[in-house]
């Protein structure tokens, strides 16, 4: 499970950097690397980033649990 967590984190970082570039420079790095937004590989990367975001929702209860533990001590 730790490997899947690491992969999800890496994909979220890639997606976050890509959105930063889109927002600041109107430059889609994923699309430029993989042949445009409609290219199959780019779409796969977009899908994997989205799935990683959904998978990472499982971490929210852990964050809340850690915050509750720190506020009670």
RAMOZI-V366811 format. One record per backbone hydrogen bond with DSSP energy under -1.0 kcal/mol. CO is the residue of the C=O (numbers start at 1). NH is the residue of the N-H. If there is no record, write none. Layout:
co=CO nh=NH
co=CO nh=NH
This chain:
co=1 nh=5
co=2 nh=6
co=3 nh=7
co=4 nh=8
co=5 nh=9
co=6 nh=10
co=7 nh=11
co=8 nh=12
co=9 nh=13
co=10 nh=14
co=11 nh=15
co=12 nh=16
co=13 nh=17
co=14 nh=18
co=15 nh=19
co=16 nh=20
co=17 nh=21
co=18 nh=22
co=19 nh=23
co=20 nh=24
co=21 nh=25
co=21 nh=27
co=22 nh=26
co=28 nh=32
co=29 nh=33
co=30 nh=34
co=31 nh=36
co=36 nh=39
co=39 nh=43
co=40 nh=44
co=41 nh=45
co=42 nh=46
co=43 nh=47
co=44 nh=48
co=45 nh=49
co=46 nh=50
co=47 nh=51
co=48 nh=52
co=49 nh=53
co=50 nh=54
co=51 nh=55
co=52 nh=56
co=54 nh=57
co=55 nh=58
co=56 nh=59
co=57 nh=60
co=59 nh=63
co=60 nh=64
co=61 nh=65
co=62 nh=66
co=63 nh=67
co=64 nh=68
co=65 nh=69
co=66 nh=70
co=67 nh=71
co=68 nh=72
